[in-house]
């Protein structure tokens, strides 16, 4: 499956079983879980979503990757 590389913004390949992401252009090679954390941490559009997975955010700002551990 083709997805956008979070490092170089070119086309990367997501394995059919969602086990890894690879980009031939910049040599990115990481697990899908690492990819999700990388994107959520580095792209402000997605960083607000972290709060949805970190528990209740009532009265709080968006979550951070630290809250995922």
Number of C-alpha atoms within 10 A of each C-alpha: 11 13 14 14 21 18 15 13 12 14 16 23 18 21 14 9 8 12 11 16 23 21 22 12 13 13 11 16 15 16 14 17 12 13 19 13 16 16 16 19 16 12 11 10 10 13 19 16 14 19 19 12 13 16 11 10 13 8 6 8 9 14 19 18 14 7 11 12 6
